[in-house]
Amino acid sequence: MFDQLLHQTVRSKLISLLISNDELPFRALKEMLDVTDGNLASHLAKLEEAEYVKIEKSFEGKRPKTVVHITDIGKAAFKNYIEELKKFIEEN
């Protein structure tokens, strides 16, 4: 019924933040979601494997910078997930 990747609180919040912003730095996501580096990395790995997000790693000077982008696949999956939630609510 529901997309199991998105039917998890942190991942659904993460994708909704990216829907609103297209891309966000790892650090900003970590602060907005109030999760640890490891926890966020784990969720991102699952979303990246499903091609819902793209992770771009680079350097600003000597400091590493990680930016997370939502993909068209991720946008479509989230839209479908929201539609399924609406349908479930209306039927129950």
C-alpha positions in Angstrom: 0.0 0.0 0.0 2.4 2.7 1.2 5.9 3.2 -0.1 7.9 1.6 2.8 10.9 3.8 2.2 8.8 6.9 2.7 6.5 5.5 5.3 9.1 6.2 8.0 9.1 9.5 9.9 12.6 10.8 9.3 12.6 9.8 5.6 9.2 11.4 4.9 10.3 14.6 6.6 13.6 14.5 4.8 11.9 14.2 1.4 9.3 16.9 2.2 12.2 19.3 3.1 13.9 18.5 -0.3 10.6 18.9 -2.2 10.4 22.4 -0.8 14.1 23.3 -1.4 15.3 21.0 -4.2 18.6 20.6 -2.4 20.0 21.1 1.1 23.3 20.7 2.7 23.8 17.6 4.9 24.4 19.8 7.9 21.1 21.7 7.4 19.2 18.5 7.1 20.8 17.1 10.2 19.8 20.2 12.2 16.2 20.4 10.8 15.6 16.7 11.4 17.4 16.6 14.8 19.3 13.4 14.0 22.8 12.2 14.3 25.3 12.1 11.4 25.1 8.3 11.3 21.3 8.2 11.4 21.0 10.7 8.6 23.6 9.0 6.5 21.8 5.7 7.0 18.5 7.2 5.8 20.1 8.9 2.9 21.9 5.7 1.8 18.5 4.0 1.5 17.0 6.9 -0.4 20.0 7.1 -2.7 19.8 3.4 -3.4 16.2 3.9 -4.6 17.3 6.9 -6.6 15.0 9.2 -4.7 18.0 11.5 -3.9 21.4 12.3 -5.3 24.3 13.0 -3.0 26.9 15.4 -4.2 30.2 15.5 -2.2 32.7 18.3 -2.8 35.1 20.6 -1.0 34.8 24.3 0.0 38.4 25.1 0.5 39.7 22.2 2.6 36.3 21.5 4.2 34.1 18.7 2.8 30.6 19.7 1.8 27.8 17.3 1.1 24.6 18.5 -0.6 21.5 16.3 -1.1 19.3 16.8 -4.1 15.9 15.3 -4.7 15.5 13.5 -8.0 12.5 13.3 -10.4 12.0 9.8 -9.2 12.0 11.0 -5.6 9.5 13.7 -6.4 7.2 11.3 -8.1 7.4 8.7 -5.3 6.6 11.4 -2.7 3.6 12.6 -4.7 2.3 9.1 -5.0 2.9 8.5 -1.3 0.9 11.6 -0.4 -1.9 10.5 -2.8 -2.0 7.1 -1.1 -2.2 8.7 2.3 -5.1 10.9 1.2 -6.9 8.0 -0.3 -6.4 6.0 2.9 -7.8 8.8 5.1 -10.8 9.3 2.8 -11.7 5.6 2.9 -11.4 5.2 6.6 
